[in-house]
Amino acid sequence: MIEYIGMSIYWSIILGAIQGITEVLPISSSAHLVLFPWFFKVPDQGLAFDVALHIGSLLAIIIAFKKDWLKLVKETFYLIKSKLKPQNQSQRMIYYLAMASIPGALAGYFLEEEAESIFRSPYVIVFTLIFYGLLLIIFERIGKKIKKFENIGLKESSIIGLAQALAIIPGTSRSGVTISAGLMSGLTKEDAAKFSFMLSAPIILGAGIVKLPDIYTADAIGISFWLGLFSAFVFGLLAIKFILKFVQTKSFSWFAIYRFLLAGLIIITIITR
């Protein structure tokens, strides 16, 4: 069901900004897209529109790492010419990104119904915000933080890919759980974040393709739709630049603290209502 027909232009821009910022920061974009309508007692915009906003984030990720994507596209042609036998790390990275995307794709396929219903419960989100916030703190502290993006191998990509499958549940945070897995695997903070962002691209693209029939309707595609997508793109770009600079000197614990505070606000709202 598409809930965003006739949606306020301002609300679309706000939701786009929320998506753009929270998709990149490890605080869960899906949780925020569920919670804002819940807090303000307005109709949920629906999962299809959420996916549309994610496409804006996808464009931001492509632009922010355009050099890396262009290099991977170029190496893909060489990989095909070499009969799919990787000759260097860039070509192996193509396999790693593809392989690491499989668990998330399977989770989305088999748990789509739950993702649109029970997983969007505020009670579930309270738990995931707190639990994965704690994991983010723990893995940042115990991770060796010595491996670079160029050193990612089969082991690291497998662990991070499996972690991404958990992001089907709002409050987990795709970036948060994959960054945590990257830190656990020994990646530096900057490179764990970079791999997390690039890994999100295939999943977002796949979800967009699957939901295209729901999105592409005469009533749904309008000014609100495009403004929401553009807002997600602009704020996504800004958020990527922010976090890559932020983690050079600051701790991910600040985001965990925000997660705990948001969980507390949900609990207070549930009690007072």
C-alpha positions as CSV (number, residue, x, y, z in Angstrom):
1,M,0.0,0.0,0.0
2,I,1.4,3.4,-0.9
3,E,0.6,5.9,1.8
4,Y,2.3,9.0,0.3
5,I,-0.3,10.0,-2.3
6,G,-1.0,13.7,-1.6
7,M,1.8,13.9,0.9
8,S,2.7,17.4,2.0
9,I,5.7,18.8,0.0
10,Y,7.3,20.0,3.3
11,W,6.8,16.5,4.9
12,S,8.4,14.9,1.9
13,I,11.5,17.1,2.1
14,I,11.7,16.5,5.9
15,L,11.5,12.7,5.3
16,G,14.1,13.0,2.6
17,A,16.5,14.9,4.9
18,I,15.9,12.3,7.6
19,Q,16.7,9.5,5.2
20,G,19.7,11.1,3.8
21,I,21.3,11.8,7.1
22,T,20.3,8.6,9.0
23,E,21.2,6.2,6.2
24,V,24.8,7.2,6.5
25,L,25.1,7.8,10.2
26,P,24.9,4.6,12.3
27,I,21.5,5.5,13.9
28,S,19.1,3.6,11.5
29,S,17.3,5.3,8.7
30,S,14.4,2.8,8.7
31,A,13.8,3.4,12.4
32,H,13.6,7.2,11.9
33,L,11.2,6.8,8.9
34,V,9.0,4.6,11.1
35,L,9.2,6.8,14.2
36,F,8.6,10.3,12.8
37,P,5.1,9.5,11.6
38,W,4.5,7.6,14.9
39,F,5.7,10.5,17.0
40,F,3.6,13.1,15.1
41,K,0.6,10.8,14.7
42,V,0.4,11.0,10.9
43,P,-0.1,8.1,8.5
44,D,3.0,6.0,7.8
45,Q,4.4,6.8,4.4
46,G,4.8,3.1,3.6
47,L,7.8,1.0,2.8
48,A,7.6,1.8,-1.0
49,F,8.2,5.5,-0.3
50,D,11.0,4.6,2.1
51,V,12.6,2.7,-0.7
52,A,12.2,5.7,-3.0
53,L,14.0,7.9,-0.5
54,H,16.8,5.2,-0.3
55,I,17.3,5.7,-4.0
56,G,18.3,9.3,-3.2
57,S,20.8,8.0,-0.7
58,L,22.1,5.6,-3.4
59,L,22.8,8.5,-5.7
60,A,24.7,10.3,-2.9
61,I,26.8,7.2,-2.3
62,I,27.6,6.9,-6.0
63,I,28.6,10.5,-6.3
64,A,30.6,10.6,-3.1
65,F,32.7,7.6,-4.1
66,K,32.5,8.1,-7.9
67,K,36.3,7.5,-8.3
68,D,36.0,4.1,-6.6
69,W,32.9,3.1,-8.6
70,L,34.4,4.2,-11.9
71,K,37.5,2.1,-11.1
72,L,35.3,-0.9,-10.3
73,V,33.3,-0.5,-13.5
74,K,36.6,-0.3,-15.5
75,E,38.0,-3.3,-13.7
76,T,34.7,-5.2,-14.4
77,F,35.5,-5.1,-18.1
78,Y,39.0,-6.4,-17.5
79,L,37.6,-9.1,-15.3
80,I,35.3,-10.3,-18.1
81,K,38.2,-10.3,-20.5
82,S,40.2,-12.4,-18.1
83,K,37.3,-15.0,-18.0
84,L,36.2,-13.8,-14.5
85,K,39.5,-14.7,-13.0
86,P,40.5,-11.7,-10.7
87,Q,44.0,-10.3,-11.4
88,N,44.2,-7.7,-8.7
89,Q,42.6,-6.4,-5.5
90,S,40.1,-4.1,-7.4
91,Q,38.8,-7.1,-9.3
92,R,38.6,-9.2,-6.2
93,M,36.6,-6.3,-4.6
94,I,33.9,-6.7,-7.2
95,Y,33.4,-10.3,-6.0
96,Y,33.6,-9.3,-2.4
97,L,30.9,-6.6,-2.8
98,A,28.7,-9.0,-4.8
99,M,29.1,-11.8,-2.3
100,A,28.6,-9.6,0.8
101,S,25.3,-8.4,-0.7
102,I,23.8,-11.9,-0.9
103,P,22.8,-12.3,2.8
104,G,21.0,-8.9,2.8
105,A,19.2,-9.7,-0.4
106,L,18.0,-13.1,0.9
107,A,16.8,-11.4,4.2
108,G,14.9,-8.8,2.2
109,Y,13.3,-11.5,0.0
110,F,12.3,-13.9,2.7
111,L,11.4,-11.4,5.4
112,E,9.7,-8.8,3.3
113,E,6.3,-9.3,4.9
114,E,7.7,-9.0,8.4
115,A,9.7,-5.9,7.4
116,E,6.5,-4.2,6.4
117,S,4.6,-5.2,9.6
118,I,6.0,-6.6,12.9
119,F,9.5,-5.3,12.4
120,R,8.2,-1.7,12.3
121,S,7.0,-1.9,15.9
122,P,8.3,0.8,18.3
123,Y,9.0,-2.0,20.8
124,V,11.3,-3.8,18.4
125,I,13.0,-0.6,17.5
126,V,13.7,0.2,21.2
127,F,15.5,-3.2,21.6
128,T,17.6,-2.9,18.4
129,L,18.6,0.7,19.1
130,I,20.0,-0.2,22.4
131,F,21.5,-3.6,21.6
132,Y,23.3,-2.6,18.4
133,G,24.4,0.7,20.0
134,L,26.2,-1.4,22.7
135,L,27.8,-3.5,20.0
136,L,29.0,-0.4,18.2
137,I,30.8,0.8,21.4
138,I,32.2,-2.7,22.2
139,F,33.6,-3.4,18.7
140,E,35.1,0.1,18.4
141,R,37.0,-0.5,21.6
142,I,38.2,-4.0,21.0
143,G,38.8,-3.8,17.2
144,K,42.4,-3.5,16.2
145,K,41.7,-0.8,13.6
146,I,44.8,-1.6,11.5
147,K,43.4,-2.9,8.2
148,K,42.7,-0.6,5.2
149,F,40.0,-0.7,2.5
150,E,42.6,-2.2,0.2
151,N,43.2,-5.1,2.6
152,I,39.6,-6.3,2.7
153,G,39.5,-10.0,1.9
154,L,37.0,-12.9,1.8
155,K,36.8,-13.2,5.6
156,E,36.1,-9.5,6.2
157,S,33.6,-9.2,3.4
158,S,31.8,-12.4,4.6
159,I,31.4,-11.1,8.1
160,I,30.3,-7.7,7.1
161,G,27.8,-9.2,4.5
162,L,26.2,-11.4,7.1
163,A,25.9,-8.5,9.5
164,Q,24.1,-6.5,6.8
165,A,21.3,-9.0,6.7
166,L,20.4,-8.0,10.2
167,A,19.5,-4.5,9.0
168,I,16.2,-5.7,7.7
169,I,15.0,-4.9,11.2
170,P,14.5,-1.1,11.9
171,G,16.7,0.3,14.6
172,T,19.6,-2.0,13.7
173,S,21.1,0.4,11.1
174,R,22.7,-1.0,8.0
175,S,25.7,1.4,8.4
176,G,25.9,0.8,12.1
177,V,25.9,-3.0,12.0
178,T,28.2,-3.2,9.0
179,I,30.6,-0.7,10.5
180,S,30.6,-2.7,13.8
181,A,31.4,-5.8,11.8
182,G,34.2,-4.0,10.0
183,L,35.6,-2.8,13.3
184,M,35.4,-6.3,14.7
185,S,37.3,-7.5,11.6
186,G,40.1,-5.1,12.3
187,L,39.3,-2.3,9.8
188,T,40.1,1.3,10.6
189,K,37.1,3.5,11.4
190,E,37.3,5.4,8.1
191,D,37.7,2.2,6.0
192,A,34.9,0.3,7.9
193,A,32.6,3.3,7.1
194,K,33.7,3.4,3.4
195,F,33.1,-0.3,2.8
196,S,29.8,0.0,4.7
197,F,28.6,2.8,2.4
198,M,29.7,1.0,-0.8
199,L,28.2,-2.2,0.3
200,S,24.8,-0.5,0.8
201,A,24.6,0.4,-2.9
202,P,23.8,-3.0,-4.3
203,I,21.2,-3.6,-1.6
204,I,19.5,-0.3,-2.1
205,L,19.5,-0.7,-5.9
206,G,18.0,-4.2,-5.6
207,A,15.3,-3.0,-3.2
208,G,14.5,-0.2,-5.6
209,I,14.1,-2.6,-8.5
210,V,11.9,-4.9,-6.5
211,K,9.6,-2.1,-5.4
212,L,9.6,-0.3,-8.7
213,P,6.0,-1.6,-9.6
214,D,4.8,-0.1,-6.3
215,I,6.6,3.2,-6.8
216,Y,5.8,3.8,-10.5
217,T,2.1,4.6,-10.4
218,A,0.3,7.5,-11.9
219,D,-0.7,8.8,-8.4
220,A,2.5,8.2,-6.6
221,I,5.0,9.9,-8.9
222,G,4.6,13.6,-8.2
223,I,6.4,16.7,-6.9
224,S,6.5,15.3,-3.4
225,F,8.1,12.1,-4.6
226,W,10.9,13.9,-6.5
227,L,11.5,16.5,-3.7
228,G,11.8,13.8,-1.2
229,L,14.3,11.9,-3.3
230,F,16.3,15.0,-4.0
231,S,16.3,15.9,-0.3
232,A,17.7,12.5,0.5
233,F,20.4,12.9,-2.1
234,V,21.6,16.3,-0.9
235,F,21.5,15.5,2.8
236,G,23.1,12.1,2.1
237,L,26.1,13.7,0.4
238,L,26.5,16.1,3.3
239,A,26.3,13.3,5.9
240,I,28.9,11.2,4.1
241,K,31.4,14.1,4.1
242,F,30.6,14.8,7.7
243,I,31.0,11.2,9.1
244,L,34.2,10.5,7.1
245,K,35.8,13.6,8.7
246,F,34.1,13.0,12.1
247,V,35.5,9.5,12.6
248,Q,39.1,10.7,12.0
249,T,39.1,12.3,15.5
250,K,35.9,11.3,17.2
251,S,34.3,8.1,18.5
252,F,31.3,6.2,17.2
253,S,30.2,6.2,20.8
254,W,28.5,9.5,20.2
255,F,26.1,7.8,17.8
256,A,25.5,5.0,20.3
257,I,24.6,7.6,22.9
258,Y,22.1,9.2,20.5
259,R,20.6,5.7,19.9
260,F,20.1,5.2,23.7
261,L,18.5,8.6,24.0
262,L,16.1,7.9,21.1
263,A,15.2,4.6,22.7
264,G,14.5,6.4,25.9
265,L,12.2,8.9,24.1
266,I,10.3,6.0,22.6
267,I,9.8,4.4,25.9
268,I,8.6,7.7,27.5
269,T,6.2,8.2,24.6
270,I,4.8,4.7,24.9
271,I,4.2,5.2,28.7
272,T,2.6,8.6,28.4
273,R,0.3,7.5,25.6
